[in-house]
Amino acid sequence: MKINIREEYIHTQPPLNIAESPALPSELFKEWYSTAYDHDPKTANIMTIATLSKKNSPPPLPSSMHSANHDGLTSNDSKIAAPEFSPAIRIVLLREYNEDCYIFYTHYTSAKGEQLTSHPTIALNFYWHSLHRQIRIYGITKRVSYEKSEKYFKSRPFLSQVATTLSNQSTPLTDYEAFQKSITTLAADYKGREHELKCPTTWGGISISAYYYEFWQGRPSRVHERLVYEKTTSTNPNRTATQNKSEVTSATWQKKLLYP
Ligand SMILES: Cc1cc2nc3c(=O)[nH]c(=O)nc-3n(C[C@H](O)[C@H](O)[C@H](O)COP(=O)(O)O)c2cc1C
């Protein structure tokens, strides 16, 4: 089926260029995020995250793979070897950000959790349609402390806490009704002592330390604007014996434009 939708991206936002953009990408993120929030507070924090899935881990690759031919249809003539890693994407909600750190919450034992344990690189994507804006971020992940996860866990509605406790995210579920019942039963067990429900140690925050940003803004006739910030670190050669490495390593951000 062909899709015949063609939208002109009307010039509604200020131009995106090297001279007028902030020195720090986190400042521009903050500006764009708050504009998106003002437009639609319910969807502003939706982000797509991509991780690397190792060969043979879920989702399983079909035993023989075919690459697409020029019509976009698969062809038996162009078999390709199964790659070492394949991309895995899904939507999560951004729960906190500060400078170049972005946090979401999930099950550490889920597919994404395991993928990040073995390969902690991640790519994020925010797309705000009404603003014709996209932000892509690349970063390195690590788990937040149990105390921080617990604090956030306790701030969620109680039934969400119970569902999180009983969910074995990304593993096969044979009986949805039985799962629902187990939530009702556990919630009833904790009636009057809800605060005693513990945050599972297998669930919590993932923080992303960003090292690359791309800000994209739609423009008429597909002459879109793309501004990249790349992080570079340099070590001060005048480091003294008493200073540790982090005291003398400074990060700077280099800006560049990309063709659309
Ligand atoms: C709008 C929306 C918000 C979501 N937020 C989260 C979230 O914050 N954390 C999470 O673990 N899953 C979230 N999910 C579910 C994920 O997209 C995904 O189905 C789940 O995390 C399992 O992914 P995995 O099997 O790749 O680990 C959300 C889904 C949608 C559509």
The ligand as an SDF file (V2000), in Angstrom:
LIG
                    3D

 31 33  0  0  0  0  0  0  0  0999 V2000
    3.7140    5.3780   26.1680 C   0  0  0  0  0  0  0  0  0  0  0  0
    4.5290    4.2130   26.7030 C   0  0  0  0  0  0  0  0  0  0  0  0
    5.2950    4.4050   27.8460 C   0  0  0  0  0  0  0  0  0  0  0  0
    6.0650    3.3530   28.3500 C   0  0  0  0  0  0  0  0  0  0  0  0
    6.8770    3.5800   29.4450 N   0  0  0  0  0  0  0  0  0  0  0  0
    7.6760    2.5950   29.8980 C   0  0  0  0  0  0  0  0  0  0  0  0
    8.6160    2.8540   30.9420 C   0  0  0  0  0  0  0  0  0  0  0  0
    8.7890    3.9860   31.4300 O   0  0  0  0  0  0  0  0  0  0  0  0
    9.3670    1.8080   31.3800 N   0  0  0  0  0  0  0  0  0  0  0  0
    9.2620    0.5480   30.8460 C   0  0  0  0  0  0  0  0  0  0  0  0
    9.9660   -0.3600   31.2930 O   0  0  0  0  0  0  0  0  0  0  0  0
    8.4100    0.2880   29.8290 N   0  0  0  0  0  0  0  0  0  0  0  0
    7.6290    1.2760   29.3270 C   0  0  0  0  0  0  0  0  0  0  0  0
    6.7700    1.0390   28.2890 N   0  0  0  0  0  0  0  0  0  0  0  0
    6.7170   -0.3270   27.7120 C   0  0  0  0  0  0  0  0  0  0  0  0
    7.8940   -0.5410   26.7460 C   0  0  0  0  0  0  0  0  0  0  0  0
    7.6640    0.1130   25.5270 O   0  0  0  0  0  0  0  0  0  0  0  0
    8.1860   -2.0240   26.4970 C   0  0  0  0  0  0  0  0  0  0  0  0
    7.0410   -2.6730   25.9960 O   0  0  0  0  0  0  0  0  0  0  0  0
    8.6450   -2.7470   27.7630 C   0  0  0  0  0  0  0  0  0  0  0  0
    9.5140   -1.9360   28.5360 O   0  0  0  0  0  0  0  0  0  0  0  0
    9.3710   -4.0370   27.4250 C   0  0  0  0  0  0  0  0  0  0  0  0
   10.4600   -3.7630   26.5900 O   0  0  0  0  0  0  0  0  0  0  0  0
   11.6800   -4.7980   26.4140 P   0  0  0  0  0  0  0  0  0  0  0  0
   11.0540   -6.1590   26.2500 O   0  0  0  0  0  0  0  0  0  0  0  0
   12.4020   -4.3520   25.1970 O   0  0  0  0  0  0  0  0  0  0  0  0
   12.5290   -4.7250   27.6500 O   0  0  0  0  0  0  0  0  0  0  0  0
    6.0240    2.0780   27.7360 C   0  0  0  0  0  0  0  0  0  0  0  0
    5.2500    1.9030   26.5800 C   0  0  0  0  0  0  0  0  0  0  0  0
    4.5280    2.9580   26.0610 C   0  0  0  0  0  0  0  0  0  0  0  0
    3.7530    2.7510   24.7780 C   0  0  0  0  0  0  0  0  0  0  0  0
  1  2  1  0
  2  3  1  0
  2 30  2  0
  3  4  2  0
  4  5  1  0
  4 28  1  0
  5  6  2  0
  6  7  1  0
  6 13  1  0
  7  8  2  0
  7  9  1  0
  9 10  1  0
 10 11  2  0
 10 12  1  0
 12 13  2  0
 13 14  1  0
 14 15  1  0
 14 28  1  0
 15 16  1  0
 16 17  1  0
 16 18  1  0
 18 19  1  0
 18 20  1  0
 20 21  1  0
 20 22  1  0
 22 23  1  0
 23 24  1  0
 24 25  2  0
 24 26  1  0
 24 27  1  0
 28 29  2  0
 29 30  1  0
 30 31  1  0
M  END
$$$$
